[in-house]
Amino acid sequence: MNRVVKAFIAASLVLASSALAQDTIRIGNWGPQSGPAAAWGTVTTAIEAYFDYINDQGGINGTMLELESRDDGYDPARTVAAVRELIDRENVFAFAGGVGTANGLAAMPLIQRAGIPWVGPATGAVEFAEQSDGIVYATFTNYFVESALMTRYAVEELGSSNIAIFYQNDGYGLSGVAGMDEELQRQADAGNSVLAGDRVTYERGTTNMGVQALRLMGSGADTVMLFSDPSAAAALLNEFQSLGFSPQILATVTLLDPSLLAHPVMQGAMFSTFLRLPSVLVGEGNGDPIADRFYQEVILAYAPEIAADPFRALGGIAFAQPLVVAMQAVADAGDELTRENVIAALQSIDGYDSGLYHNLDFTQGFQGNNSVLLLQVTPQGLRPVSDWLEYQETAD
């Protein structure tokens, strides 16, 4: 072999090694960058910022992460088209995030048929873990668990004796009802007498909540749980204000919306959250140090335009984080970054508490997070009022 050929081969090996070190893995995502839920586009922006942050630290042992996202306008039909394109044309390695229950349920069969891991659907619907098929890894505490834990806190910590629920008539709202009913039965079995004041529903698009407000007040409830969309909740609160009805309100995390936080009836109300939260949201000295670090190092540094929406911004990071943890574990073990290896690494995540979730564990199933923290609206803003509540540790 002559010197020129040897030099060519050596140069080729160097170039190949350099190319390998800079390999890029594409991660798919969809979300509403336009349309009625465009505020949730913050989630996608945050994931992209998080990947830029990871890449600036060397990626996954030299492998860079690239987010391929599509705007679906919160329309499930557009979600399906977007996911099909991401699978067939972009050949994405995995999915992270993805906003919306109906959107995710429409896309899930395509993702499962392709055998592509999907981490962190941005919805608390129970179907994603229950129908995972070993592909979907849910991290958003589901609405059933959230409702059960809020009911438990209302009875055991607030002394509630009559709990009603206002809910959207779909899978989301019905999960809230089911969680409340299960916990009330558990309380009855334990000898605690608690009434279910009423179960008051509405259909999407309803704007007048006068009848619903009168039913809730007439039920004698001292506590009302809200499993609705923000506009329906606001309409109900306006009716409460007119009636002079002021029960203790417990609201699902999906209602953690600035407009609702500012409503006068919401003073003293409590919200659930499944994420560690930063000081900018819950007051100096009350923030979680891990959340403060990610807010400063990722959001402020890479996506300051979404800094005013810290909950959804950190939510985006959280939805993608388990995928990064699993990929890093595969790379650190010296194994090839294949979908099969990443799925195995996801299933090995056990008690992970160094990220934005309190306690992430996929060794027992595909619902990795079953914890909530309660926040209360005060004149100074949101403040934590509970420790982390964990369903698996306390349920019978």
N, C-alpha and C positions, 0 to 999 in steps of 0.2 A: 504494500500500500504506500503510495508516494506521499510526500509531505503536504502537497496541496489538498489531496483527498482527506488526509488526517485532519488538517486544519478546518476543512469544510465540515466534517463530522463533529469535531469539537465545538465549532461555532453553532452548529445545529442543535447540539445537546444543550448548550447554554441557553439558546433561544427557547427551546422546548421547556426547559426548567423554569425560565422566566415566565412563559405563557401559562404554565401550570400554576405557578404561584399567584398569578393574577386571574385565574379562572373566575367566571361570574356565574352565580346561580340566580335564576329568576324566580321570584316569589309573586304569586298572583293575589289580587285583591280587587274588590269592588266596593262601591259606596256612593252615596248621594252627594255629588258635588253641585248638583242643581236640584230643583224641585222642592216639594214641601218639607223634606227632612234634610235640606242642604247643610244645616248646622252640624250634622253628624259627619260631614266631610272632613271635619277636624281629625277624625280617627285615621283616615288615610294619610293626611299630611304628617301626622305624628309618627306613623309607621315608617314613612320615607325618611323623616328626620332621624329616627332611631337607627335605620340601616346606614345612613351617612355617618352617624356616630360610631357604629361598629366598624365600618370600613376604614375610617380614619385611625382606628386602633389596630389595623392590620387584618380586619375581616375575620373570617373563620379560618385561622391558621393560613392566611394568605388568600383565601377564597372570598371574593367580594359578593355582597348581596345587592341585588337590583330589584326594585319594586316595579311590577307591571300592574297598573291599576286602571280600572274603567269606571266611568261615571254611569250609573244605572238610573239616576233620577228617582230612586226608591220605587222603581217599577219592576216587579218580578219578571216580566217578559223580557225586559232589557237586561236583567241580571243573567238570565239563561243564555241570551245571545253573547253577553260579555264573557261568561265563563267558558262557553264553547270556543270562543276565539282564543282565550288565554290557554286553553288546553291544546287545541288543534294547531294554532298558528304560532303561539309564543312558547309552547312546550314548557310551561312553568313547572318547577320542581315541587312546589307545595303552595298552599294557600294560607294566608294569615288575615285575621279580621273578617270583614264582610258584614255589613250592617243590614239588619232587618230580619224578622222572623219569616215572613212570607217569602222574602227574597232568598234567604238561605235554604228554606225547605224546597223551593223550586230548583235551586242549583245543586242540592246535595246528591241527587241520583247521578248527575253527570260526573261529579267529582269522585263518587264511589266507584262508578264503572271504570274510570280511568286509573283507580288505585292511587290517587294523589292524596297525601296527608293534608288535612285541613285543621289548623290550630286557631282557637280563639274566635269562634263565631260571635259577633257583637249583638247578642240577643240572649235572654235568659229562658227561652223556651226549652221544655224538657226533652223534646224530640231529638235534639242533636246528640245528646249523650245516649239516650235510649235506643236510637237507631244508628249508632255510630258505625257499625260494621267494621270496627277496628281502624277506621279512617279519620273520623272526626273526634277532636279533643276539645271539650268544652271547658271554659274557664270562667265564664260569666255565671255567678251563682244563680241557679235557676229560680224562677218565680215561685214555684211550689215551696222550695226550701226557704226562700226569703220571707214569704208570707207566714210560714210556720214559725220561724224565728221571731218575727215581729209580733205575732200573736202571743208567743210565749213571754216575750219581754213585757208586753202590755199587761198580762195577767200577773206575772210573778214580780215585776219590778215597779209597775205603775199602779197596780191594784185595780185594773179595769175589771168590771163585772158584766158589761154588756157591750159586745163588739159587733159592729156592722161593717159592711164592705161595699164600696162603690166600684164597679168594675165594667170594663169593656167586654161586650158579648162576643168573645173569640177565645182562641186557645190561651192567649196571654192572660186575659182577665179570669178565665175559668181555672187556670193554674193557681192564681191567687186565692180563689174561693176554696179550692181543694186543699191548699196548704193550711188555710185558716180552719177549715172543718176538721182536718186531721189533728191539729193541735188542740182545738176545743174538746175533741173526744179524748185526747190524752189527759187533758186537765180534768175532765169529768171522771175518768178512770182513777185519777189520783185523789179524787174527793173534792176537787175545787169546782164550785158551782159558778159557771160563767155562761151567760146567754149569748147566742148569736142574734144580735138585734135585728138585722135584716140583711138580705143580699139584694142590692139594688143595681140594676144593669142599665146600659144604654147601648144604642147602635152607633157605629161610626158615622160621623157627619151630623149627629144631633147637636143642636146649638142651645136649645132651651132645657135647662135642668131643674125647672121649678118643681115638677112632680117628684123627681128623685130626691131633691132636698127636703121636701115635705115628708116623704116616706122615711128618710133617715132620721129626721128630727122626731117624728112620731113613734119611731121604734124604741125610743128611750135610751139609745146608745150613748155611752159616755166616751166611746172611742170609735173613730171611723177610719178604716184603712182605704187607701186609694190605689187602685190598679187600673188607671185610665191613661189617655193621652193628655198632654199639657193643656190643650184648649178646652177639653171637657172638664178637666179639674178646675181650671180658672172659672168656667161658667158655673160650676157647682159652688165654688167658694163665694162667688158674687151673690148667689142665692142664700147661702149661709149667712152672709153679712146682712142681707135684707131682713132675714128672719131673726137675727140675733142669736143664732145657734152657734155655739163654740165648743164642740167636742175636742178631745185630744185627737190629733190627726197623725197617722202613720202612713208615710208615702213610699212607694217603690222607688228604686234608684232611677228608673227611667223618667221620673218627674223632677229630677234634680236640675231644674231649669231656672235661669235667673229671673224670669218674669214671675214664676210662682213664688220664689224665695222672697220677692218684694211685696207680695200680696199681704195686706194687714191681717187677714184671717190665719195666715201661716205662722204668725208669731207663736212660738212654743211647739210648733209641729216638728215631727221627727222624720228623717229620711234614712233609708238604708243605703249603704255603699259596700261594694265588694272589693274596693281598692284601698291601698294605703294612700293617704292624701297629704298634699304639701301645705306648708304654713300659709302660702298665699291664699288658700281657700278656707282654712279653718283657724287662722289667727296665729300670730307669732308665738312660738313656744308650744303650739298644739300639733304642729305638723309632724308627720313621720319622717325620720332622717333619710330613709331610703327614697321616699317620694320627693323630698326636698332636693336630693342629689340628682335624680333623673329630671326633675323640672328645670333645674339650673343648667345641668350639663348637656341635656338633649333639647328640651323645648326652647329655653331662652337662647341657647347657643346656635341651634340649627333651624328653628321655626318660630321666631319671636312673634310672627303674625297670628299664631294661635295661642299665645301665652295668656290671653284674657279668658280662655276657656279651659282651665286647668284639668277639670275632671275628664272631659272627652279627650284631651291631649294625652294625659297619662293613661287613659283607657287604651288608646292606640298602641302605645308602647307595651302595655300589659298583654294585649291580645297577641302580639308577635313574640313576646319574650320567651315563652316555653319552646317555641320552634328554634330560636337562637340557642337556648340552653341545650337542647337535644343535639343540634348540629355540632355545637362545640364539644359535647361529650364524645360524639363519634370521631371527630377530628383528633381530639386529645388521645383517644385510644389507638390512633394510627389506622383506623378503618376507613374504607372508602365511603364518601358521602353519597350513599344511595338512599332511595326512599325507604327500602326495607330496613336499613340500619337506623335511619332517623326515627321510623315508627317504633322500632325496638327501644331506642333511647327514650322516646316519649313515654312509653309504657313503664320505664324504669324510674321516672321522676317520682321521688318519694319524700314527702315532707319538705319540699323546697320552699325556703322562706327568705331568700336573699333578694327577691325581686319585689314586684308591686302587689303580689298576692300574699295574704297572711300565711297560707299553708297549702301548697300545691302538691297534689298526690294523684297519680294515675295508676298506681299499683292495684287499686281496688275497683277500677272501672274508668269510664270515659268522661265522667263529670269530675274534673280535677279540683274544683274549688267549691266548698260548701260553707263558707264563712261570710258573715256580714258584720259591719260596725254601724252603730246608729249615731246620727248627727242631729242636733237640735237647732232650730232657727231662734236666734237671740237678737236683741237690739244691736249687738256688736257683730253679728254675722253667724255663720255656721260654726258649731262647736261640738266636738265628740262628747257623747254622754254615756257610752257603754264600752265595755271591753269587747274584744272579738267574740261573737257568738258563733258556735260551731254546731251544725246540725248533727253530724255523725257522732259527736261525743256525748250529746245529751238526749237524742231521741231514743225511744224504746224500740 
